[in-house]
Structures are given as C-alpha cells and as structure tokens.
Amino acid sequence: MITDDLLVDLAAARVGGTVLAANDDFFAPKENLVADAEPIWDPQRYTDRGKWMDGWETRRRRQPGYDWAVLRLGLEGIVHRVVVDTAFFTGNYPESCSVDAAHRVDGSPRDDADWFEVIPRTPLQGDTKVEIPFAPPAVASHIRLNIHPDGGVARLRVLGDPIPPQGLLDGSRVDLAALASGARAVDCSDRHYSSPNRMLVAGAPRGMWDGWETRRRRVPGNDWAMIRLAGRGVVERIEIDTTHYKGNAPGTAAVFGADAPGVEVPEVEQWRPLLERTDLSPDTSHGFDDLAGTGRVTHLRLDIHPDGGVARFRAWGGSTEPWNSPH
C-alpha cells in the first residue's frame, strides 16, 4: 500500500530540484515551478514585461507548437502522480498539458530517445490544482512539462517515493532516515502544520516551518510518525533536533524499531523499543548512542509526548539491503 498523502515532492527546490531549461519564460521565470512555498498573489506588482506572477509564464504563442520546461528531480524516485497548479493564472493558463519522463543517473537526457510519455495531453483549469496520476508509476530522474499552447503554471509537484542513490547501501554509515537516502514517512498521527517528511530533509533546519509539527493535543495519548528507512540495517545513533521549536517542543520522546521487509506500515506487534522515553529540551539537538538492541530494522517510529514540533530526525547506521528486500 502506498500512502499517497505522504508521498514526497521529488522536484522541490528544498530537496535539490532544478529547472534545467525552458523554451520560453518571458513573463515569469521557470525556476518558480519548483519553489517550496505555495504561490502568492500581489495585485500591485508589475515588471517591465507585464504583471508579476509567482510561477512560470511564457509569452503568447503566434506560431504552431507548444512550450516546455525540463526539470531535474532533486531525489530520484518512483513517481506516482504530478500536481499542476495554475494558482492565480485565470486568463493566461495553458489549455492543456502533457508530461514526459526520463531516467538518467549519469547526466541529463541527451535527446528525444531518452524521454517517454507518462501523461498524455490532459485539460487544465485556471487557478486550480489538477492532480494527474502516472499509470503505471515510473522511475524517473527528469521530468518534462509540456504546456499547450502557452501560458502560465505556478507550481509543478512531482509526488513519489525516493529510492536510494546508486551505491549508497554499501554498508557504510549513512542517515538511513533521510529522504536523500531513499527513506520516507509512511504514516503519522497528525500533520496539521507540516508533514513528517519535513524532518527528514537534508541540512540544518531553517525555521519553525522547516520541520514536523502537530496541533495541540486535547485528548489523551501522544503523537507519532513512522519512517520507512532507506535500507534494512542496524541503527547505531539517533538524533532528535528541536531547533527553532521553543514554546512548542515535545516534552519527551521515544523511538521504536520494526523489521518488516517489503511492508509499508508494520503491524503493532512488530515494534520493539530502541530508545526509551526520554526528556527533550526546546531549541536543542539531541543525540543518542546507547540504543536498546542491535538487530536490523526497516522502519522506525518516533513517539513524541504529548505533541509539538521536531525539526530533524536522523538515524545513522549501515545497510546493504533495500527496505523491500525479501531476504
């Protein structure tokens, strides 16, 4: 089972996504397509070329053909669907779009032979998010968005499952919980403010928005997030970072592990404690090396008590097996 609502935007600038080229971006730059923030509207803002728009916008086409933009995904992965967002484009959105994909880990696609169509020409609407599935899902490193005949798109979200980079799982010590390693959150109790995938991104947290935060809990219990690791391995060190969470950090946390190769969400009886419930401090990076047990795991569950925000969650260890290995 794929939990679609926790798929990762593999094209987002926050994870390294880049717009490599576009045939035209006269009114608004192509780089906006992968901006992490949601698009905004400024009614008073104009440039010397016309109305400022928070997206990619081409000039009005006066000859046959269509416009296009090529994206290099920040995370190679299995793409399940795209979201074409025409927010605030009302009289200037494309009539339709199509999408091509390529899988090249050693550079950019060289010619049309490297591309294959994954979404045929599909109608779009103005000021609307249109979700379009890949049927079937496809492994990709690059995406080409074709808009027919011209116009503006605010954001392109490429939602999928990251996969481990080639050669990563060689037994060396890596962060097995990182999106960049091929990990992903597969379930959680709450993501009112942000997805738990936010705490698995690379680099130091940039602000309170750059992590996983739950709403204030008004009922008994605690919040939790399940992470499918990049590979099946022995976790040697866990880091729980509450940087920027000052009045809303969890009071305590615990970590559990499960060895469930090929399973998306482990059963309750498969979880065993790795880190007993321990105190957390606000705005602090915590490291834990004295973990219970040394067995291999494919998943971790972070329990926070009772609620709050975690900026980063790291699980350092080695692996030579993808999480879905049958062995």
Backbone as numpy.savetxt, mean C-alpha at the origin, in Angstrom:
# Nx Ny Nz CAx CAy CAz Cx Cy Cz
-8.37 -16.43 0.62 -9.21 -15.24 0.62 -8.33 -13.99 0.62
-8.63 -13.02 -0.25 -7.94 -11.74 -0.27 -8.84 -10.70 0.37
-8.36 -10.05 1.42 -9.14 -8.99 2.05 -8.89 -7.71 1.26
-9.77 -7.43 0.31 -9.59 -6.35 -0.65 -9.40 -5.00 0.00
-10.07 -4.75 1.13 -10.00 -3.43 1.72 -8.66 -3.16 2.39
-7.80 -4.17 2.49 -6.46 -3.96 3.05 -5.37 -4.18 2.00
-5.74 -4.20 0.72 -4.73 -4.24 -0.32 -3.90 -2.96 -0.29
-2.69 -3.04 -0.81 -1.73 -1.93 -0.75 -1.74 -1.17 -2.07
-1.67 0.17 -2.00 -1.50 0.96 -3.22 -0.05 0.84 -3.65
0.21 -0.06 -4.59 1.57 -0.36 -5.03 2.20 0.78 -5.81
1.39 1.74 -6.28 1.90 2.85 -7.10 2.13 4.12 -6.30
1.74 4.16 -5.04 1.80 5.40 -4.26 3.23 5.92 -4.15
3.37 7.24 -4.22 4.68 7.85 -4.05 5.27 7.49 -2.69
4.41 7.28 -1.69 4.89 6.97 -0.33 5.67 5.67 -0.28
5.40 4.74 -1.21 6.13 3.46 -1.24 7.10 3.41 -2.41
7.34 4.55 -3.05 8.33 4.61 -4.12 7.78 4.63 -5.53
6.46 4.71 -5.69 5.87 4.77 -7.02 6.25 6.05 -7.75
6.43 5.94 -9.07 6.89 7.06 -9.90 6.16 7.05 -11.23
5.81 8.24 -11.73 5.30 8.35 -13.08 6.49 8.63 -13.99
6.85 7.66 -14.80 8.06 7.75 -15.62 7.89 8.67 -16.82
6.71 8.62 -17.44 6.53 9.38 -18.68 5.05 9.57 -18.94
4.73 10.60 -19.72 3.38 10.83 -20.24 3.53 11.54 -21.56
2.61 11.30 -22.47 2.73 11.95 -23.77 2.37 13.44 -23.69
1.64 13.84 -22.61 1.24 15.24 -22.47 0.81 15.48 -21.03
1.24 16.59 -20.45 0.70 17.02 -19.16 0.66 18.55 -19.13
0.05 19.11 -20.14 0.06 20.55 -20.35 -0.57 21.31 -19.19
-1.72 20.85 -18.70 -2.44 21.61 -17.67 -2.06 21.23 -16.25
-1.74 19.96 -16.00 -1.42 19.53 -14.65 -0.44 18.36 -14.72
0.59 18.34 -13.86 1.70 17.39 -14.02 1.32 15.94 -13.71
1.96 15.05 -14.45 1.73 13.62 -14.34 2.04 13.08 -12.96
2.99 13.71 -12.24 3.41 13.21 -10.93 2.27 13.19 -9.91
1.25 14.03 -10.12 0.12 14.07 -9.19 -0.64 12.75 -9.14
-0.55 11.96 -10.18 -1.30 10.70 -10.22 -1.02 9.80 -9.03
0.23 9.82 -8.52 0.61 8.89 -7.46 0.79 9.58 -6.11
0.34 10.84 -6.00 0.46 11.55 -4.73 -0.28 10.79 -3.63
0.30 10.79 -2.45 -0.26 10.01 -1.35 -1.55 10.63 -0.83
-1.60 11.95 -0.74 -2.76 12.63 -0.17 -3.94 12.58 -1.14
-5.14 12.65 -0.59 -6.33 12.75 -1.41 -6.33 14.09 -2.16
-6.89 14.13 -3.38 -6.89 15.37 -4.15 -7.72 16.47 -3.47
-7.32 17.71 -3.73 -8.02 18.85 -3.14 -8.48 19.79 -4.25
-9.34 20.74 -3.89 -9.89 21.72 -4.83 -9.62 23.12 -4.30
-9.03 23.97 -5.12 -8.78 25.36 -4.77 -9.42 26.23 -5.85
-10.61 26.77 -5.58 -11.33 27.50 -6.63 -10.64 28.77 -7.10
-9.75 29.32 -6.30 -9.12 30.59 -6.65 -7.78 30.44 -7.36
-7.27 29.22 -7.44 -5.89 29.05 -7.91 -5.85 28.78 -9.42
-5.05 29.59 -10.10 -4.82 29.45 -11.54 -3.32 29.50 -11.82
-2.91 28.92 -12.93 -1.53 29.03 -13.41 -1.54 29.80 -14.72
-0.36 30.00 -15.31 -0.32 30.71 -16.58 -0.85 29.87 -17.74
-1.20 28.59 -17.44 -1.78 27.72 -18.47 -3.27 27.46 -18.26
-3.80 27.91 -17.14 -5.22 27.71 -16.90 -5.50 27.34 -15.46
-6.64 26.75 -15.20 -7.06 26.39 -13.85 -6.12 25.35 -13.25
-5.65 25.62 -12.02 -4.82 24.66 -11.30 -5.68 23.47 -10.88
-5.20 22.27 -11.19 -5.91 21.05 -10.83 -4.96 20.09 -10.12
-5.47 19.43 -9.10 -4.67 18.49 -8.33 -4.80 17.10 -8.98
-4.08 16.93 -10.08 -4.12 15.68 -10.82 -3.28 15.81 -12.07
-3.48 14.88 -12.98 -2.81 14.90 -14.29 -3.84 15.33 -15.32
-3.53 16.38 -16.10 -4.47 16.84 -17.11 -3.75 17.20 -18.40
-4.23 16.64 -19.49 -3.65 16.89 -20.81 -4.45 17.99 -21.53
-3.86 18.54 -22.57 -4.56 19.55 -23.36 -5.69 18.90 -24.16
-6.55 19.72 -24.76 -7.64 19.21 -25.59 -7.06 18.66 -26.90
-7.35 17.41 -27.14 -6.79 16.72 -28.31 -7.51 17.15 -29.58
-6.73 17.52 -30.62 -7.28 17.98 -31.89 -6.96 17.03 -33.04
-6.45 15.84 -32.70 -6.15 14.85 -33.72 -6.51 13.47 -33.16
-6.64 12.46 -34.01 -7.02 11.12 -33.53 -5.99 10.58 -32.52
-6.44 9.65 -31.71 -5.54 9.01 -30.75 -6.01 9.18 -29.31
-5.11 8.98 -28.38 -5.43 9.07 -26.96 -4.16 9.43 -26.20
-4.33 9.80 -24.94 -3.20 10.17 -24.09 -2.86 9.03 -23.13
-1.64 9.05 -22.60 -1.19 7.94 -21.76 -0.14 8.40 -20.75
-0.01 7.63 -19.67 1.04 7.84 -18.67 1.55 6.48 -18.21
2.87 6.38 -18.03 3.50 5.13 -17.62 3.99 5.27 -16.17
3.60 4.34 -15.31 3.97 4.34 -13.90 4.89 3.15 -13.61
5.92 3.41 -12.83 6.70 2.32 -12.25 6.21 2.13 -10.82
5.76 0.93 -10.50 5.25 0.66 -9.16 6.36 0.76 -8.13
6.04 1.30 -6.98 7.02 1.34 -5.90 7.26 -0.03 -5.30
6.23 -0.89 -5.37 6.31 -2.26 -4.87 5.84 -3.20 -5.96
6.70 -4.09 -6.37 6.26 -5.13 -7.31 5.23 -6.00 -6.60
4.19 -6.41 -7.34 3.18 -7.21 -6.67 2.14 -7.77 -7.61
1.17 -8.44 -6.99 0.03 -9.01 -7.71 -1.08 -7.98 -7.65
-1.41 -7.40 -8.79 -2.41 -6.34 -8.83 -3.81 -6.96 -8.95
-4.71 -6.50 -8.10 -6.09 -7.00 -8.10 -7.07 -6.01 -8.72
-6.83 -4.72 -8.58 -7.74 -3.74 -9.16 -7.07 -2.37 -9.16
-7.61 -1.47 -9.96 -7.18 -0.08 -9.93 -8.38 0.79 -9.58
-8.08 1.96 -9.04 -9.09 2.97 -8.79 -8.69 4.21 -9.59
-9.52 4.58 -10.55 -9.30 5.77 -11.35 -10.18 6.87 -10.75
-9.54 7.88 -10.17 -10.23 8.93 -9.43 -10.21 10.22 -10.24
-11.38 10.69 -10.65 -11.48 11.94 -11.42 -11.97 13.09 -10.53
-11.63 13.05 -9.25 -12.10 14.08 -8.31 -11.86 15.49 -8.85
-12.93 16.28 -8.86 -12.94 17.70 -9.26 -12.79 17.92 -10.76
-12.61 16.86 -11.53 -12.66 16.98 -12.99 -14.11 16.73 -13.40
-14.79 17.79 -13.81 -16.23 17.68 -14.10 -16.53 17.87 -15.59
-15.93 18.86 -16.23 -16.14 19.06 -17.65 -14.91 18.73 -18.46
-13.95 18.12 -17.81 -12.66 17.87 -18.46 -12.09 16.50 -18.11
-12.95 15.54 -17.79 -12.48 14.18 -17.49 -12.49 13.35 -18.77
-11.70 12.27 -18.84 -11.70 11.42 -20.03 -13.04 10.69 -20.19
-13.38 10.40 -21.42 -14.60 9.64 -21.68 -14.46 8.19 -21.22
-13.23 7.65 -21.33 -12.99 6.26 -20.93 -11.50 6.07 -20.70
-11.13 4.89 -20.20 -9.72 4.56 -19.98 -9.49 3.09 -20.27
-8.24 2.73 -20.48 -7.81 1.33 -20.54 -6.47 1.25 -19.81
-6.10 0.04 -19.41 -4.88 -0.14 -18.62 -4.08 -1.31 -19.17
-2.78 -1.08 -19.32 -1.83 -2.13 -19.69 -0.86 -2.34 -18.53
-0.28 -3.53 -18.44 0.68 -3.85 -17.40 1.92 -4.47 -18.02
3.02 -4.39 -17.29 4.26 -5.04 -17.70 4.95 -5.56 -16.44
5.74 -6.61 -16.61 6.50 -7.16 -15.49 7.96 -7.25 -15.91
8.71 -6.24 -15.49 10.15 -6.22 -15.75 10.86 -5.75 -14.49
11.62 -6.65 -13.87 12.31 -6.30 -12.63 13.70 -5.74 -12.91
14.15 -5.77 -14.18 15.50 -5.33 -14.52 15.50 -4.04 -15.33
14.44 -3.25 -15.21 14.39 -1.99 -15.94 12.98 -1.68 -16.39
12.86 -0.67 -17.26 11.56 -0.27 -17.76 11.18 -1.09 -18.99
9.87 -1.20 -19.26 9.44 -1.87 -20.50 10.09 -1.21 -21.71
10.57 -2.03 -22.64 11.35 -1.49 -23.76 10.49 -1.15 -24.97
9.42 -1.93 -25.20 8.57 -1.67 -26.37 7.21 -2.30 -26.11
6.33 -2.21 -27.08 4.97 -2.70 -26.92 4.92 -4.19 -26.62
5.95 -4.93 -26.99 5.95 -6.37 -26.74 5.98 -6.69 -25.25
6.46 -5.75 -24.43 6.53 -5.97 -22.98 5.19 -5.73 -22.29
4.26 -5.07 -22.96 2.98 -4.70 -22.35 1.89 -5.71 -22.69
0.97 -5.91 -21.75 -0.21 -6.73 -22.03 -1.43 -6.02 -21.43
-2.53 -6.08 -22.15 -3.74 -5.40 -21.69 -4.35 -6.15 -20.51
-4.68 -5.40 -19.46 -5.32 -5.99 -18.29 -6.73 -5.44 -18.07
-7.00 -4.24 -18.59 -8.34 -3.66 -18.50 -8.68 -3.06 -19.86
-9.69 -3.58 -20.52 -10.10 -3.00 -21.80 -10.75 -1.64 -21.58
-11.01 -0.96 -22.66 -11.58 0.39 -22.58 -12.85 0.38 -21.74
-12.86 1.24 -20.71 -13.92 1.26 -19.70 -14.41 2.68 -19.50
-15.73 2.92 -19.47 -16.24 4.28 -19.28 -15.85 4.87 -17.93
-15.62 6.19 -17.91 -15.35 6.93 -16.68 -16.47 7.94 -16.45
-16.50 8.48 -15.22 -17.44 9.54 -14.87 -16.66 10.70 -14.25
-17.24 11.87 -14.29 -16.59 13.02 -13.70 -16.72 13.04 -12.19
-15.67 13.55 -11.53 -15.67 13.74 -10.07 -16.08 12.45 -9.35
-15.51 11.33 -9.77 -15.93 10.01 -9.28 -14.74 9.05 -9.20
-14.75 8.18 -8.19 -13.80 7.08 -8.14 -14.41 5.86 -8.81
-13.75 5.35 -9.83 -14.21 4.15 -10.53 -13.25 3.01 -10.24
-13.73 1.95 -9.61 -12.92 0.79 -9.29 -13.05 -0.23 -10.41
-11.92 -0.68 -10.93 -11.93 -1.61 -12.06 -11.04 -2.81 -11.71
-11.58 -4.01 -11.67 -10.77 -5.18 -11.29 -9.90 -5.67 -12.44
-8.77 -6.28 -12.06 -7.98 -7.08 -13.00 -8.60 -8.47 -13.02
-8.87 -8.99 -14.18 -9.45 -10.33 -14.26 -8.68 -11.14 -15.29
-7.78 -12.03 -14.83 -7.47 -12.31 -13.43 -6.42 -11.34 -12.89
-6.13 -11.37 -11.57 -5.02 -10.58 -11.03 -3.72 -10.91 -11.76
-2.83 -9.91 -11.82 -1.60 -10.08 -12.60 -0.40 -9.51 -11.85
0.74 -10.20 -11.98 2.00 -9.68 -11.42 2.48 -8.55 -12.32
2.84 -7.41 -11.71 3.25 -6.26 -12.50 4.32 -5.46 -11.78
5.15 -4.82 -12.56 6.12 -3.84 -12.06 5.83 -2.45 -12.61
5.08 -2.39 -13.74 4.75 -1.13 -14.40 3.29 -1.16 -14.86
2.69 0.02 -14.89 1.31 0.18 -15.34 1.27 1.33 -16.35
0.50 1.14 -17.42 0.27 2.23 -18.37 -1.22 2.56 -18.38
-1.54 3.79 -18.00 -2.91 4.28 -18.02 -3.15 5.02 -19.32
-4.12 4.56 -20.09 -4.51 5.21 -21.34 -5.85 5.91 -21.13
-5.92 7.20 -21.46 -7.19 7.92 -21.33 -7.67 8.31 -22.73
-8.97 8.14 -22.97 -9.55 8.32 -24.29 -10.58 9.45 -24.25
-10.48 10.50 -25.02 -9.31 10.80 -25.87 -8.27 11.65 -25.12
-8.71 12.38 -24.08 -7.84 13.31 -23.36 -8.52 13.66 -22.05
-7.95 14.60 -21.29 -8.61 15.08 -20.09 -7.79 14.92 -18.83
-8.48 14.85 -17.68 -7.81 14.86 -16.40 -8.20 13.73 -15.48
-7.21 13.19 -14.79 -7.39 12.16 -13.76 -6.65 12.63 -12.52
-7.33 12.65 -11.39 -6.71 13.15 -10.16 -5.71 12.16 -9.58
-6.12 10.90 -9.41 -5.26 9.89 -8.81 -5.50 8.54 -9.50
-4.43 7.74 -9.54 -4.54 6.35 -9.95 -4.01 5.49 -8.81
-4.87 4.68 -8.23 -4.48 3.76 -7.17 -4.38 2.36 -7.76
-3.27 1.70 -7.54 -3.03 0.35 -8.07 -2.98 -0.59 -6.86
-4.06 -1.27 -6.59 -4.22 -2.01 -5.35 -3.87 -3.48 -5.54
-2.98 -3.95 -4.68 -2.54 -5.33 -4.83 -1.80 -5.84 -3.62
-1.18 -6.97 -3.83 -0.42 -7.70 -2.81 1.06 -7.57 -3.13
1.86 -6.91 -2.29 3.30 -6.86 -2.58 3.92 -8.25 -2.49
4.96 -8.48 -3.27 5.67 -9.76 -3.23 7.13 -9.48 -2.92
7.84 -10.44 -2.32 9.24 -10.21 -1.96 10.09 -9.91 -3.19
10.95 -8.90 -3.12 11.88 -8.66 -4.23 12.76 -9.88 -4.47
13.16 -10.04 -5.70 13.98 -11.20 -6.08 15.27 -11.22 -5.25
15.56 -12.37 -4.62 16.78 -12.53 -3.83 16.68 -12.08 -2.39
15.52 -11.51 -1.97 15.42 -11.01 -0.60 15.44 -12.14 0.43
14.70 -13.21 0.15 14.56 -14.28 1.14 15.69 -15.30 0.99
16.90 -14.86 1.38 18.08 -15.72 1.30 18.60 -16.10 2.67
17.79 -15.87 3.70 18.20 -16.17 5.06 18.81 -15.00 5.79
19.13 -13.93 5.09 19.69 -12.74 5.74 18.64 -12.07 6.61
19.11 -11.28 7.57 18.20 -10.59 8.50 17.55 -9.41 7.78
16.23 -9.44 7.72 15.47 -8.37 7.08 14.24 -8.09 7.93
13.55 -7.00 7.61 12.29 -6.70 8.27 11.20 -7.48 7.56
10.80 -8.59 8.14 9.82 -9.47 7.52 8.41 -8.89 7.53
8.19 -7.80 8.28 6.88 -7.17 8.34 6.75 -5.96 7.42
7.78 -5.64 6.66 7.76 -4.45 5.82 7.00 -4.69 4.52
6.24 -3.68 4.08 5.62 -3.76 2.76 6.66 -3.99 1.68
7.80 -3.31 1.82 8.86 -3.41 0.83 9.47 -4.80 0.76
9.27 -5.61 1.80 9.76 -6.99 1.80 8.73 -7.96 1.23
7.48 -7.49 1.10 6.41 -8.35 0.60 5.36 -8.70 1.65
5.38 -8.00 2.79 4.40 -8.24 3.85 3.16 -7.38 3.61
2.10 -7.67 4.37 0.87 -6.88 4.28 -0.03 -7.18 5.47
-0.76 -6.17 5.94 -1.81 -6.40 6.93 -2.96 -7.13 6.25
-3.48 -8.17 6.91 -4.57 -8.95 6.32 -5.87 -8.84 7.11
-5.82 -8.29 8.32 -7.04 -8.10 9.09 -6.71 -7.16 10.25
-7.75 -6.52 10.77 -7.55 -5.65 11.93 -8.90 -5.39 12.59
-8.86 -4.92 13.82 -10.10 -4.63 14.55 -10.69 -3.29 14.15
-9.85 -2.34 13.76 -10.31 -0.98 13.50 -9.26 -0.24 12.69
-9.72 0.56 11.73 -8.80 1.43 10.99 -9.51 2.75 10.68
-10.13 3.28 11.74 -10.94 4.48 11.56 -10.13 5.63 10.99
-8.93 5.83 11.49 -8.10 6.94 11.03 -7.13 6.55 9.92
-6.67 5.31 9.92 -5.70 4.89 8.91 -5.55 3.37 8.93
-5.03 2.86 7.83 -4.84 1.42 7.66 -3.61 0.94 8.45
-3.64 -0.29 8.97 -2.43 -0.83 9.61 -1.26 -0.97 8.65
-1.52 -0.99 7.32 -0.40 -1.01 6.38 0.47 0.23 6.50
-0.09 1.30 7.07 0.68 2.54 7.25 1.87 2.34 8.19
1.77 1.41 9.11 2.89 1.23 10.05 3.94 0.27 9.49
3.73 -0.22 8.26 4.67 -1.15 7.64 5.49 -0.51 6.53
5.33 0.82 6.32 6.06 1.48 5.24 7.51 1.73 5.66
8.35 2.00 4.66 9.77 2.23 4.92 10.00 3.62 5.50
11.12 3.79 6.17 11.53 5.10 6.64 10.93 5.48 7.98
11.44 6.59 8.53 10.94 7.09 9.81 9.56 7.71 9.64
8.71 7.63 10.67 7.39 8.25 10.58 7.49 9.76 10.44
6.63 10.34 9.61 6.70 11.76 9.30 5.76 12.62 10.14
4.77 12.01 10.71 3.79 12.74 11.51 2.74 11.78 12.03
1.77 12.32 12.77 0.77 11.46 13.37 -0.10 10.77 12.32
-0.16 11.34 11.14 -0.94 10.74 10.04 -0.23 9.53 9.43
1.06 9.36 9.75 1.90 8.37 9.06 2.06 7.13 9.93
0.94 6.48 10.24 0.96 5.27 11.05 -0.45 4.71 11.11
-0.65 3.71 11.95 -1.97 3.10 12.14 -2.58 3.66 13.41
-3.81 4.18 13.29 -4.49 4.73 14.47 -5.95 4.30 14.47
-6.41 3.84 15.62 -7.80 3.41 15.79 -8.61 4.50 16.49
-9.92 4.36 16.42 -10.79 5.30 17.15 -10.70 5.03 18.65
-11.26 5.90 19.46 -11.28 5.69 20.91 -12.25 4.55 21.24
-11.74 3.55 21.96 -12.55 2.37 22.27 -13.47 2.68 23.45
-14.76 2.45 23.25 -15.77 2.71 24.30 -16.41 1.43 24.80
-15.88 0.28 24.38 -16.40 -1.01 24.83 -15.23 -1.84 25.33
-15.47 -2.89 26.10 -14.37 -3.73 26.59 -13.58 -4.35 25.45
-12.34 -4.71 25.75 -11.48 -5.36 24.76 -10.33 -4.48 24.35
-9.73 -4.84 23.20 -8.56 -4.11 22.71 -8.52 -4.18 21.19
-7.72 -3.31 20.60 -7.55 -3.32 19.15 -6.36 -4.18 18.75
-6.35 -4.62 17.48 -5.31 -5.54 17.01 -5.20 -5.46 15.49
-4.04 -5.87 15.01 -3.80 -5.95 13.57 -3.01 -7.22 13.28
-3.40 -7.94 12.21 -2.70 -9.16 11.79 -1.84 -8.84 10.57
-0.59 -9.27 10.62 0.37 -9.02 9.55 0.81 -10.34 8.95
0.63 -10.50 7.64 1.19 -11.64 6.92 2.62 -11.27 6.55
3.59 -12.00 7.09 4.99 -11.68 6.87 5.42 -11.98 5.44
6.53 -11.39 5.04 7.04 -11.62 3.68 7.46 -13.07 3.49
7.93 -13.69 4.55 8.37 -15.07 4.46 8.21 -15.78 5.78
8.25 -17.09 5.72 8.17 -17.92 6.92 9.54 -17.96 7.57
9.64 -17.44 8.79 10.96 -17.36 9.42 10.88 -17.21 10.91
12.04 -17.12 11.52 12.15 -16.93 12.96 12.34 -15.44 13.23
11.44 -14.85 13.99 11.53 -13.42 14.32 12.45 -13.26 15.52
13.48 -12.44 15.36 14.50 -12.25 16.40 14.32 -10.95 17.17
13.71 -9.96 16.54 13.54 -8.66 17.19 12.25 -8.01 16.69
11.53 -7.40 17.63 10.31 -6.67 17.29 10.48 -5.22 17.73
10.04 -4.31 16.87 10.06 -2.88 17.20 8.65 -2.33 17.09
8.24 -1.61 18.13 6.94 -0.93 18.16 7.22 0.54 18.42
6.92 1.37 17.45 7.30 2.79 17.47 6.05 3.64 17.59
5.96 4.44 18.65 4.81 5.34 18.85 5.18 6.80 18.57
6.25 7.03 17.81 6.67 8.40 17.50 5.50 9.21 16.94
5.35 10.44 17.44 4.31 11.41 17.08 2.97 11.13 17.76
2.81 9.96 18.34 1.58 9.69 19.10 1.86 10.02 20.57
1.36 11.17 20.99 1.72 11.69 22.32 0.57 11.57 23.32
-0.62 11.97 22.92 -1.78 11.82 23.80 -2.67 10.68 23.38
-2.20 9.89 22.42 -3.05 8.83 21.87 -2.27 7.55 21.60
-1.14 7.35 22.27 -0.40 6.09 22.15 -1.09 5.00 22.97
-0.97 3.73 22.55 -1.52 2.65 23.39 -0.81 2.61 24.74
-1.52 2.10 25.76 -0.89 1.96 27.08 0.03 0.76 27.14
-0.37 -0.34 26.51 0.44 -1.56 26.48 0.26 -2.25 25.13
1.13 -3.22 24.87 1.03 -3.99 23.63 1.54 -5.40 23.88
1.07 -6.34 23.06 1.55 -7.72 23.06 1.62 -8.18 21.61
2.46 -9.19 21.36 2.61 -9.71 20.00 2.48 -11.22 20.03
1.71 -11.77 19.08 1.51 -13.20 18.94 1.96 -13.63 17.55
2.39 -14.88 17.42 2.81 -15.41 16.14 2.01 -16.64 15.77
1.91 -16.90 14.46 1.23 -18.09 13.97 2.02 -18.66 12.79
2.12 -19.96 12.73 2.77 -20.63 11.59 1.67 -21.24 10.74
1.28 -20.51 9.70 0.15 -20.94 8.86 0.46 -20.68 7.40
1.41 -21.46 6.82 1.76 -21.25 5.41 0.55 -21.40 4.49
0.44 -20.47 3.55 -0.63 -20.53 2.57 -1.97 -20.05 3.05
-2.06 -19.62 4.31 -3.33 -19.16 4.88 -3.30 -17.64 4.98
-4.40 -17.00 4.59 -4.45 -15.54 4.68 -4.61 -15.06 6.12
-5.59 -15.61 6.84 -5.86 -15.22 8.23 -5.87 -16.50 9.08
-4.91 -16.67 9.99 -4.85 -17.89 10.81 -6.05 -18.03 11.74
-6.32 -19.26 12.14 -7.38 -19.53 13.10 -6.93 -19.15 14.51
-7.90 -18.98 15.40 -7.61 -18.51 16.76 -6.61 -19.43 17.45
-6.77 -20.75 17.31 -5.93 -21.70 18.04 -4.49 -21.75 17.52
-4.21 -21.11 16.39 -2.86 -21.14 15.83 -1.93 -20.08 16.42
-2.47 -19.14 17.16 -1.64 -18.05 17.69 -0.95 -18.46 18.99
0.31 -18.05 19.13 1.07 -18.28 20.37 1.82 -17.01 20.73
2.04 -16.74 22.00 2.67 -15.48 22.41 4.15 -15.39 22.03
4.55 -14.26 21.50 5.97 -13.96 21.25 6.46 -12.86 22.18
5.60 -11.89 22.45 5.94 -10.79 23.36 4.78 -10.60 24.32
5.04 -10.84 25.59 3.99 -10.67 26.59 3.57 -9.20 26.67
2.38 -8.99 27.17 1.86 -7.62 27.28 2.83 -6.75 28.07
3.22 -5.66 27.46 4.25 -4.80 28.04 3.88 -3.34 27.88
4.38 -2.51 28.78 4.06 -1.08 28.75 4.70 -0.39 27.55
3.98 0.58 26.99 4.51 1.45 25.94 4.53 2.88 26.44
5.46 3.66 25.92 5.53 5.09 26.21 5.13 5.88 24.98
4.52 7.05 25.16 4.19 7.88 24.01 5.44 8.38 23.30
5.33 8.62 21.99 6.37 9.27 21.20 7.74 8.62 21.39
7.76 7.28 21.35 8.98 6.52 21.67 9.09 5.30 20.75
10.32 4.98 20.35 10.58 3.75 19.63 11.03 2.68 20.61
10.30 1.56 20.65 10.59 0.47 21.59 11.15 -0.72 20.82
12.20 -1.35 21.35 12.78 -2.54 20.75 12.75 -3.70 21.72
12.41 -4.89 21.22 12.29 -6.08 22.07 13.04 -7.24 21.42
14.06 -7.75 22.14 14.87 -8.86 21.64 14.60 -10.15 22.39
14.05 -10.07 23.59 13.81 -11.25 24.41 12.41 -11.78 24.12
12.29 -12.53 23.02 10.99 -13.02 22.59 10.77 -14.46 23.03
9.53 -14.81 23.26 9.20 -16.16 23.70 9.24 -17.12 22.51
10.00 -18.19 22.64 10.04 -19.21 21.59 10.89 -18.77 20.41
11.34 -19.76 19.64 12.18 -19.48 18.47 11.66 -20.16 17.21
10.42 -20.63 17.25 9.87 -21.33 16.10 9.55 -20.40 14.94
9.36 -21.01 13.76 9.05 -20.23 12.57 7.60 -19.76 12.59
7.37 -18.59 12.02 6.02 -18.03 11.92 5.83 -17.44 10.53
4.58 -17.37 10.11 4.23 -16.72 8.84 3.44 -15.44 9.09
2.84 -15.30 10.27 2.00 -14.16 10.61 2.32 -13.66 12.01
2.10 -12.37 12.23 2.16 -11.77 13.55 0.86 -11.03 13.81
0.47 -11.00 15.08 -0.68 -10.20 15.50 -0.23 -9.23 16.57
-0.38 -7.95 16.29 -0.05 -6.90 17.26 -1.32 -6.52 17.99
-1.33 -6.74 19.30 -2.45 -6.33 20.15 -2.08 -5.05 20.87
-2.90 -4.01 20.75 -2.67 -2.78 21.51 -3.81 -2.61 22.50
-3.48 -2.12 23.70 -4.46 -2.01 24.78 -4.53 -0.56 25.25
-5.73 0.02 25.30 -6.95 -0.52 24.68 -7.09 -0.12 23.21
-6.44 0.97 22.81 -6.58 1.53 21.47 -5.42 2.50 21.23
-5.47 3.27 20.14 -4.47 4.30 19.92 -3.73 4.17 18.61
-2.51 4.73 18.58 -1.76 4.80 17.34 -0.37 4.21 17.45
0.05 3.50 16.40 1.40 2.95 16.28 1.97 3.44 14.96
3.12 4.11 15.04 3.73 4.69 13.85 4.42 3.64 12.98
5.17 2.75 13.59 5.90 1.72 12.86 5.91 0.42 13.65
5.83 -0.69 12.89 5.94 -2.03 13.47 6.94 -2.79 12.62
8.01 -3.28 13.25 9.06 -4.00 12.54 9.24 -5.39 13.16
9.57 -6.35 12.32 9.82 -7.72 12.79 11.06 -8.24 12.07
12.20 -8.22 12.74 13.47 -8.56 12.11 13.76 -10.05 12.26
14.15 -10.67 11.16 14.48 -12.08 11.17 14.89 -12.52 9.78
15.17 -13.80 9.63 15.58 -14.34 8.34 14.59 -15.35 7.82
14.53 -15.47 6.49 13.62 -16.43 5.89 14.16 -16.88 4.54
13.87 -18.13 4.20 14.17 -18.64 2.86 12.92 -19.18 2.20
11.75 -18.99 2.85 10.48 -19.51 2.34 9.46 -18.40 2.20
8.84 -18.24 1.04 7.71 -17.32 0.94 6.61 -17.75 1.92
5.76 -16.80 2.32 4.74 -17.10 3.34 3.80 -18.21 2.89
3.60 -18.37 1.58 2.63 -19.35 1.09 3.28 -20.66 0.67
4.52 -20.89 1.13 5.17 -22.16 0.80 4.39 -23.31 1.41
4.16 -24.40 0.65 3.41 -25.54 1.19 4.24 -26.42 2.12
5.54 -26.11 2.28 6.40 -26.99 3.06 6.59 -26.47 4.47
